[in-house]
Amino acid sequence: MFASLNNIKTDLLLIVAILMLITTLYFLRFVKYLDVMSLGSAQAINLGVDYDYVMKRVLIVVAILTSVSTALVGPITFFGLMVANVAYQFTKSYKRKHVIAASIFYFLVSFS
């Protein structure tokens, strides 16, 4: 029912690593649009971003990464919110490329 970081399903690690690598490489195509999309749909469309296309692709990436982490350790309630807020405080910036990098760093440090 709850996450157990001590009982990670090791038989899934190779599959998860490959899936995360493919998903991350696919997601890197859309990182440049995240700051513009945070302005809202009307402004992003006016600035030349295909808002619906990019939003659907980013939500698919989020769904895949969430399902992968849930398959490995189980559901982690509110951990993502904590990581994002710590990253915002750490970087003192709302640029997505800085916040994403800080989130990955904080996540890796917290579980090592």
Secondary structure, 3 states (H helix, E strand, C coil): CCCCCCCCCHHHHHHHHHHHHHHHHHHCCCHHHHHHHCCCHHHHHHCCCCHHHHHHHHHHHHHHHHHHHHHHHCCCCCHHHHHHHHHHHHHCCCCHHHHHHHHHHHHHHHCC
